[in-house]
Amino acid sequence: MPDQTSFATDLRSTGSRVVTFGIAAIVVILGLAALFLFLTLPDGNAFNARVEQIFTENDALVTSDAVKLLEILAQSGTAFGEVLASYRIVIFVLLIFSTALLIASLVFLVTIIALNKRMGEIERSGIQVSSLVISREERVVLLNNMEFKLTEAAIETLAVLAEARMDEDVLSGAAIEGVIQGKPEADCDEAAGATRIKRLRDSLGNQMVSELLVKNIARRGYMLAIDKDVIRMV
């Protein structure tokens, strides 16, 4: 248990550092991009300033038609400046949304990685069961206060595995079938016991719970991956 606590603490610490550095990197990169965009965008008054310069430097443009042209160009320049200002706002809003999405993606990625590592640790250490109560009469199993209603065949299979675990035995499929049928192991089929294990896992429903609870040890057989002291038969 201390090893798992240390692992979880280290995992949270590593995840927090990755998120912190990742958020800082995202903010810095997008901040630099925003600064570059705003500095390179032309000034909204650049068009008006250019038109004014043309008319100031050209003395021939003093007629009424030239003045009207100046007014039209000035109005166009003002419209251009307003459009450019709206573009700046749109770019700013898009950068904010990009920052939020990248930060959310980073957090989700770190969370998924942490969960995958945690699941790997659980698979290596087995499921943590504080109590396993088996009631043959009611055909009910209480696993960490979670109630499972099993078939008669499934409850018999689980009971056999529980008794073997209390004796610290590993049972092959043929041995499981032999105990349930009351026959010698040599007269029983390995596949029959494997079928009972499969039906037991199906009855438990939750694939993760069933796979971690009933362990398959290569070339030896099946056992319950829990502490024998938590098992109670009623």
Phi, psi and chi 1 to 4 in degrees:
 res  aa     phi    psi   chi1   chi2   chi3   chi4
   1 MET       -  -43.4 -164.4   67.1  179.6      -
   2 PRO   -59.4  -36.4  -24.0   34.2      -      -
   3 ASP   -63.5  -42.1  -68.1  -19.8      -      -
   4 GLN   -67.6  -38.5  -68.6 -175.7   -5.0      -
   5 THR   -63.7  -43.7  -57.1      -      -      -
   6 SER   -62.3  -40.9  174.9      -      -      -
   7 PHE   -62.4  -45.4  171.9   80.8      -      -
   8 ALA   -64.3  -39.4      -      -      -      -
   9 THR   -65.1  -45.4  -57.2      -      -      -
  10 ASP   -62.2  -38.2  -66.2  -18.1      -      -
  11 LEU   -65.2  -44.2 -165.9   59.2      -      -
  12 ARG   -65.0  -40.6  -75.0 -164.7  -62.3  -90.6
  13 SER   -63.4  -45.1  177.2      -      -      -
  14 THR   -63.6  -43.6  -57.5      -      -      -
  15 GLY   -61.5  -40.5      -      -      -      -
  16 SER   -64.2  -40.6  -60.6      -      -      -
  17 ARG   -66.4  -42.5  -74.0 -163.8  -62.1  -90.1
  18 VAL   -61.9  -44.0  170.6      -      -      -
  19 VAL   -63.3  -43.6  170.4      -      -      -
  20 THR   -62.6  -50.3  -58.8      -      -      -
  21 PHE   -65.4  -37.7  -69.1  137.9      -      -
  22 GLY   -65.2  -44.2      -      -      -      -
  23 ILE   -63.4  -42.7  -68.9  174.9      -      -
  24 ALA   -61.1  -43.1      -      -      -      -
  25 ALA   -64.1  -41.6      -      -      -      -
  26 ILE   -62.6  -45.7  -70.4  171.2      -      -
  27 VAL   -63.3  -42.9  171.6      -      -      -
  28 VAL   -65.0  -46.8  169.5      -      -      -
  29 ILE   -62.8  -48.2  -68.0  172.2      -      -
  30 LEU   -69.3  -31.9  -70.3 -179.9      -      -
  31 GLY   -64.2  -43.2      -      -      -      -
  32 LEU   -65.2  -39.3  -67.9  174.3      -      -
  33 ALA   -63.3  -42.2      -      -      -      -
  34 ALA   -64.1  -43.2      -      -      -      -
  35 LEU   -61.2  -42.9 -178.1   62.8      -      -
  36 PHE   -63.0  -43.3  174.7   77.3      -      -
  37 LEU   -64.0  -45.8  -75.6  173.9      -      -
  38 PHE   -68.7  -31.1  -73.4  125.8      -      -
  39 LEU   -75.5  -32.1  -71.4  177.9      -      -
  40 THR   -87.3  -18.4   53.9      -      -      -
  41 LEU   -65.1  138.8  -78.2  174.1      -      -
  42 PRO   -67.6  154.5   24.3  -33.8      -      -
  43 ASP   -69.7  141.5 -174.9   10.8      -      -
  44 GLY   -63.4  -25.9      -      -      -      -
  45 ASN   -94.9    5.2  -66.0  -40.5      -      -
  46 ALA   -62.9  -39.3      -      -      -      -
  47 PHE   -65.6  -45.9 -174.6   81.0      -      -
  48 ASN   -63.1  -39.6  -74.2  -22.1      -      -
  49 ALA   -65.0  -37.4      -      -      -      -
  50 ARG   -68.1  -41.8 -176.6   58.4  178.5  164.9
  51 VAL   -63.9  -42.8  171.4      -      -      -
  52 GLU   -62.3  -38.8 -177.9 -179.9   -4.7      -
  53 GLN   -64.4  -40.3 -178.7 -176.7   -2.9      -
  54 ILE   -62.7  -44.5  -68.2  173.7      -      -
  55 PHE   -73.6  -29.6  -84.8   83.6      -      -
  56 THR   -72.3  -39.0  -58.2      -      -      -
  57 GLU   -82.9  -11.4  -65.5  176.1   -7.7      -
  58 ASN  -112.1  106.9 -163.4  -27.3      -      -
  59 ASP   -74.4  -14.1  -64.1  -25.1      -      -
  60 ALA   -75.6  -17.9      -      -      -      -
  61 LEU   -90.0   69.2  -58.8  175.1      -      -
  62 VAL  -123.7   -0.8  -67.0      -      -      -
  63 THR   -76.0  168.1   62.7      -      -      -
  64 SER   -65.1  -36.7   58.4      -      -      -
  65 ASP   -64.1  -39.2  -68.3  -21.3      -      -
  66 ALA   -66.6  -37.9      -      -      -      -
  67 VAL   -65.3  -42.1  172.7      -      -      -
  68 LYS   -62.6  -39.4  -71.7 -178.4  179.9  179.4
  69 LEU   -62.2  -39.7  177.8   59.2      -      -
  70 LEU   -61.0  -42.6  174.6   61.0      -      -
  71 GLU   -64.7  -41.7  -68.9  176.1   -7.4      -
  72 ILE   -63.4  -45.0  -65.8  172.0      -      -
  73 LEU   -64.2  -37.0  -68.5  175.3      -      -
  74 ALA   -64.0  -41.8      -      -      -      -
  75 GLN   -64.2  -40.3  -68.5  173.9    0.4      -
  76 SER   -62.4  -41.2  -59.8      -      -      -
  77 GLY   -63.6  -39.0      -      -      -      -
  78 THR   -64.4  -42.7  -58.2      -      -      -
  79 ALA   -62.3  -41.2      -      -      -      -
  80 PHE   -61.6  -41.4  172.7   74.1      -      -
  81 GLY   -63.5  -39.3      -      -      -      -
  82 GLU   -67.5  -40.9  -68.0  174.7   -7.3      -
  83 VAL   -62.6  -42.8  171.0      -      -      -
  84 LEU   -63.9  -38.1 -166.6   58.7      -      -
  85 ALA   -64.2  -39.4      -      -      -      -
  86 SER   -66.5  -35.4   66.6      -      -      -
  87 TYR   -61.6  -39.3  -76.8  172.0      -      -
  88 ARG   -61.2  -42.0  -69.3  175.2 -176.7  -89.5
  89 ILE   -65.2  -43.1  -64.8  174.2      -      -
  90 VAL   -61.6  -44.0  170.4      -      -      -
  91 ILE   -62.1  -42.0  -68.4  172.4      -      -
  92 PHE   -62.7  -45.0  179.5   71.0      -      -
  93 VAL   -63.9  -41.9  171.8      -      -      -
  94 LEU   -63.3  -36.9  -70.5  176.3      -      -
  95 LEU   -66.3  -37.4  -75.2  172.2      -      -
  96 ILE   -64.3  -45.5  -69.4  177.2      -      -
  97 PHE   -62.6  -40.2  -84.9  118.2      -      -
  98 SER   -62.1  -42.2  -59.9      -      -      -
  99 THR   -61.5  -46.4  -56.6      -      -      -
 100 ALA   -62.2  -42.9      -      -      -      -
 101 LEU   -66.9  -41.2  -72.1  173.9      -      -
 102 LEU   -66.3  -40.0  -73.7  173.7      -      -
 103 ILE   -64.5  -44.6  -69.7  174.0      -      -
 104 ALA   -61.8  -42.3      -      -      -      -
 105 SER   -62.1  -40.7  -59.9      -      -      -
 106 LEU   -64.0  -43.9  176.2   65.0      -      -
 107 VAL   -63.2  -44.7  172.0      -      -      -
 108 PHE   -63.1  -39.9  -71.9  142.6      -      -
 109 LEU   -63.3  -46.3  178.5   61.8      -      -
 110 VAL   -63.6  -39.1  171.8      -      -      -
 111 THR   -63.0  -43.8  -58.3      -      -      -
 112 ILE   -63.9  -42.5  -68.8  172.3      -      -
 113 ILE   -62.6  -42.5  -67.7  173.6      -      -
 114 ALA   -63.9  -41.4      -      -      -      -
 115 LEU   -66.0  -39.5  -72.1  176.0      -      -
 116 ASN   -63.2  -41.9  -73.6  -22.3      -      -
 117 LYS   -65.1  -39.5  -71.3 -176.5  177.5  179.3
 118 ARG   -64.8  -41.6 -178.6   58.7  179.7  157.3
 119 MET   -64.1  -38.1  -74.6  -58.8  -58.8      -
 120 GLY   -62.4  -40.1      -      -      -      -
 121 GLU   -65.4  -40.8 -177.4   67.4   13.9      -
 122 ILE   -64.4  -41.0  -68.3  174.6      -      -
 123 GLU   -63.9  -34.3  -71.4  177.7   -4.5      -
 124 ARG   -75.4  -35.6  -73.3 -169.7  -66.9  -88.6
 125 SER   -95.1  -16.3   62.2      -      -      -
 126 GLY    90.7  166.9      -      -      -      -
 127 ILE   -74.4  142.6 -171.5  170.2      -      -
 128 GLN   -89.0  106.0  -62.1  -61.6  -45.7      -
 129 VAL  -112.0  122.9  177.2      -      -      -
 130 SER   -92.2  -23.2   57.7      -      -      -
 131 SER  -157.7  140.0   66.5      -      -      -
 132 LEU  -134.0  108.6  176.7   66.3      -      -
 133 VAL  -111.3  124.5 -179.3      -      -      -
 134 ILE  -115.5  121.6  -58.3  173.2      -      -
 135 SER  -112.5  107.1  174.7      -      -      -
 136 ARG   -71.0  -36.9  -78.6 -177.9  167.9  174.5
 137 GLU   -64.2  -47.2  -77.5 -170.8   16.6      -
 138 GLU   -86.6   -7.5  -61.3  179.5    2.3      -
 139 ARG    54.4   47.7  -68.7 -173.4  -64.7 -178.2
 140 VAL  -126.9  141.7  169.6      -      -      -
 141 VAL  -122.3  130.7  175.4      -      -      -
 142 LEU  -107.2  109.8  -67.4  175.5      -      -
 143 LEU  -112.0  107.3  177.8   63.0      -      -
 144 ASN    51.7   43.9  -72.4  -12.1      -      -
 145 ASN    68.5    8.9  -63.6  -36.5      -      -
 146 MET   -94.7  125.4  -66.6 -174.9  -63.6      -
 147 GLU   -92.8  131.5 -176.7  175.1  -48.0      -
 148 PHE  -123.1  125.4  -64.8   89.8      -      -
 149 LYS   -93.3  117.5 -172.0   74.8  173.7  177.8
 150 LEU  -111.8  162.5  -56.7 -178.0      -      -
 151 THR   -75.3  166.4   62.5      -      -      -
 152 GLU   -61.9  -40.8 -176.0  175.7   -7.9      -
 153 ALA   -65.3  -41.4      -      -      -      -
 154 ALA   -67.4  -40.1      -      -      -      -
 155 ILE   -67.8  -34.3 -158.0   72.6      -      -
 156 GLU   -66.3  -42.7  -74.5  -64.2  -30.9      -
 157 THR   -62.7  -44.8  -57.1      -      -      -
 158 LEU   -65.0  -38.3 -176.2   59.3      -      -
 159 ALA   -63.7  -41.7      -      -      -      -
 160 VAL   -62.7  -44.2  168.9      -      -      -
 161 LEU   -64.3  -38.2  -70.3  172.3      -      -
 162 ALA   -65.7  -43.8      -      -      -      -
 163 GLU   -63.6  -39.5  -69.2  171.6   -4.4      -
 164 ALA   -65.4  -37.7      -      -      -      -
 165 ARG   -66.0  -38.7 -179.7   68.4 -172.3   94.6
 166 MET   -65.3  -27.7  -73.0 -171.9  -74.6      -
 167 ASP   -92.4    3.1  -65.5  -26.1      -      -
 168 GLU    59.1   40.5  -62.2 -174.2   -7.9      -
 169 ASP  -105.8  153.2  -68.5  -25.7      -      -
 170 VAL  -113.0  125.7  178.1      -      -      -
 171 LEU  -105.7  135.4  -62.0 -179.9      -      -
 172 SER   -78.5  170.3   64.1      -      -      -
 173 GLY   -60.6  -40.7      -      -      -      -
 174 ALA   -65.8  -37.5      -      -      -      -
 175 ALA   -66.6  -40.7      -      -      -      -
 176 ILE   -61.0  -47.6  -66.1  172.1      -      -
 177 GLU   -62.1  -39.1 -177.6   69.5   14.1      -
 178 GLY   -64.6  -42.6      -      -      -      -
 179 VAL   -64.4  -43.7  172.0      -      -      -
 180 ILE   -68.7  -41.0  -65.2  174.5      -      -
 181 GLN   -85.6  -11.2  -65.1  -66.5  -22.6      -
 182 GLY    71.4   34.3      -      -      -      -
 183 LYS  -119.8  161.9  -61.2  178.1 -180.0  179.2
 184 PRO   -64.0  147.2  -20.8   31.6      -      -
 185 GLU   -59.3  -36.0 -179.7  178.9  -13.9      -
 186 ALA   -64.8  -23.7      -      -      -      -
 187 ASP   -90.5    2.4  -64.1  -22.1      -      -
 188 CYS  -110.8  156.7  -63.7      -      -      -
 189 ASP   -95.7  134.3 -172.4    6.6      -      -
 190 GLU   -61.2  -37.7  178.3   70.0   23.6      -
 191 ALA   -65.0  -31.8      -      -      -      -
 192 ALA   -64.2  -42.5      -      -      -      -
 193 GLY   -66.6  -39.6      -      -      -      -
 194 ALA   -62.9  -36.7      -      -      -      -
 195 THR   -64.5  -39.3  -58.9      -      -      -
 196 ARG   -63.6  -39.8  -71.3 -176.0 -180.0  -85.4
 197 ILE   -63.6  -42.0  -65.9  -64.9      -      -
 198 LYS   -62.5  -43.5 -178.0 -178.9 -177.9  -56.5
 199 ARG   -66.4  -34.8  -70.8  174.6  179.0  171.2
 200 LEU   -63.7  -45.5  171.2   60.7      -      -
 201 ARG   -63.0  -40.1  -73.5  171.6  170.9  167.9
 202 ASP   -63.9  -37.3  -68.2  -18.7      -      -
 203 SER   -68.1  -35.6  -61.8      -      -      -
 204 LEU   -67.0  -25.5  -70.2  173.7      -      -
 205 GLY    85.7  -65.1      -      -      -      -
 206 ASN   -70.2  115.1 -171.4  -50.9      -      -
 207 GLN   -61.3  -42.9 -177.3  176.9    0.7      -
 208 MET   -63.3  -45.0 -177.0 -172.9   73.1      -
 209 VAL   -63.2  -47.2  171.2      -      -      -
 210 SER   -66.8  -39.4   60.5      -      -      -
 211 GLU   -68.3  -36.6  -70.5  -69.6  -22.4      -
 212 LEU   -80.4  -30.1  -65.7  176.8      -      -
 213 LEU   -73.8  -48.9  177.8   63.5      -      -
 214 VAL  -100.7  102.0 -175.9      -      -      -
 215 LYS   -90.1  142.3  -60.7  -74.9  -75.0 -173.2
 216 ASN  -106.5  110.8 -177.2    7.7      -      -
 217 ILE   -93.6  120.9  -58.5  176.9      -      -
 218 ALA   -56.5  132.7      -      -      -      -
 219 ARG    62.2   10.6  -66.2 -175.9  -63.1  -84.1
 220 ARG  -122.7  -51.2  -66.8 -172.5   60.9 -169.1
 221 GLY   146.6 -145.0      -      -      -      -
 222 TYR  -121.8  150.6  -56.0   92.2      -      -
 223 MET  -156.8  161.5   65.8  171.4  -66.0      -
 224 LEU   -86.2  125.7  -64.0 -178.7      -      -
 225 ALA   -87.7   59.1      -      -      -      -
 226 ILE  -139.6  167.2   59.0  176.0      -      -
 227 ASP   -71.9  133.5 -171.2  -13.6      -      -
 228 LYS   -66.5  -21.3   63.7  179.9 -178.8  179.4
 229 ASP   -73.4  -14.1  -64.9  -30.7      -      -
 230 VAL   -92.0   -2.7  -55.8      -      -      -
 231 ILE   -87.5  132.7  -59.3  173.6      -      -
 232 ARG  -133.5  134.9  -77.3 -158.8  -53.9  122.4
 233 MET  -110.1  126.2  -51.3  -79.0  -70.9      -
 234 VAL  -125.8      -  -64.7      -      -      -
